[in-house]
Amino acid sequence: MKKLVLGLLGALLLPGAVAAQATRPAAPTTYLAPTARLTLAAALELAARARAKAATLNQQVSVAVVDASGQTILLTQGDGVGPHNTEAARRKAYTALSTKTPTLLLGRNARANPDTQNLANLPELLLLGGGVPLRYQGQVIGAVGVAGGGGAENDDLIGRAASLPEAGITTP
């Protein structure tokens, strides 16, 4: 009797199971995208390159590096740099990542266009120069934020120096 019930259940459920399998996509890659992730070693090197550029301008800076999801990998404060600059560096990095645009350009464009002026009112965005997206094989994989370098243009210049072209990691 038990075998008969199990056999009937199997016969009833088997066509549904086969149909469910038939409706699955042929390739699971339809739902997955290959990603490149920044490592701590990359973040440390990016920060070192930004600091080296800042030194050529006789500046100390705070530097932040965020990954593709906006999570902070590295956050450092330069000697003698005001404490507000550390948070500014993080927010500049987040803004550059989120918008895929250098923050100096974003801020200038936002001020010039009435349709985008309200970007400055979004809680995490900071439209000050010094945030630059990091690209690898055409994809934004993170961002660097720099603050305390003596102005928006300096912060932008320092941020753009934080790249690893030998590894294919570039800034705009």
Residue pairs with C-beta under 8 A, 6 or more apart in sequence:
25 31
35 68
35 139
35 141
36 136
36 137
36 139
36 141
37 67
37 68
37 141
38 65
38 67
38 68
38 73
38 134
38 141
38 142
38 169
40 73
40 74
42 65
42 164
42 167
42 169
43 65
43 73
43 74
44 74
45 164
46 63
46 65
46 74
46 134
46 144
46 162
46 163
46 164
46 169
47 63
47 65
47 74
47 76
47 144
47 162
49 161
49 162
49 163
49 164
50 61
50 63
50 144
50 146
50 158
50 159
50 161
50 162
51 61
51 63
51 78
52 161
53 157
53 158
53 161
53 162
54 60
54 61
54 78
54 146
54 149
54 154
54 158
57 149
57 150
57 154
57 157
57 158
59 78
59 148
59 149
59 150
59 154
59 158
60 78
60 79
60 80
60 81
60 148
61 78
61 81
61 85
61 89
61 146
61 147
61 148
61 149
61 155
61 158
62 75
62 76
62 77
62 78
62 81
62 85
62 86
62 88
62 89
62 146
62 147
62 148
63 74
63 75
63 76
63 78
63 89
63 144
63 145
63 146
63 162
64 72
64 74
64 75
64 76
64 86
64 89
64 90
64 92
64 93
64 144
64 145
64 146
65 72
65 73
65 74
65 75
65 93
65 142
65 143
65 144
65 145
65 162
66 72
66 73
66 90
66 93
66 94
66 97
66 142
66 143
66 145
67 73
67 141
67 142
68 97
68 139
68 140
68 141
68 142
70 94
70 97
70 98
72 90
72 93
73 142
75 86
75 89
75 90
76 86
77 83
77 85
77 86
78 85
78 148
81 147
81 148
82 148
85 147
85 148
86 147
88 126
88 128
88 130
88 145
88 147
88 148
89 130
89 145
89 146
89 147
89 148
90 145
91 124
91 125
91 126
91 131
91 145
92 103
92 126
92 128
92 129
92 130
92 131
92 145
92 146
92 147
92 155
92 159
93 131
93 142
93 143
93 144
93 145
94 124
94 125
94 126
94 131
94 143
94 145
95 103
95 106
95 124
95 125
95 126
95 127
95 131
95 143
95 145
96 102
96 103
96 106
96 131
96 132
96 133
96 143
96 144
96 145
96 159
97 131
97 133
97 140
97 142
97 143
98 124
98 125
99 106
99 119
99 125
100 133
100 140
101 133
102 129
102 131
102 132
102 133
102 156
102 159
102 160
102 171
102 172
103 126
103 127
103 128
103 129
103 130
103 131
103 132
103 145
103 156
104 128
104 129
104 130
104 152
104 153
104 155
104 156
106 119
106 127
107 120
107 127
107 128
107 129
107 152
109 116
110 116
110 117
110 119
110 120
110 127
111 117
111 127
119 125
119 127
120 127
128 147
128 152
128 155
129 151
129 152
129 153
129 155
129 156
129 159
130 145
130 146
130 147
130 149
130 152
130 155
130 156
130 158
130 159
131 143
131 144
131 145
131 146
131 159
132 143
132 144
132 156
132 159
132 160
132 162
132 171
132 172
133 140
133 142
133 143
133 171
133 172
134 140
134 141
134 142
134 143
134 144
134 162
134 163
134 169
134 170
134 171
135 141
135 169
135 170
135 171
135 172
136 167
136 168
136 169
136 170
137 168
141 169
144 159
144 162
144 171
145 159
146 155
146 156
146 158
146 159
146 162
147 155
148 155
149 155
149 157
149 158
159 171
160 171
160 172
161 171
162 171
163 169
163 170
163 171
164 170
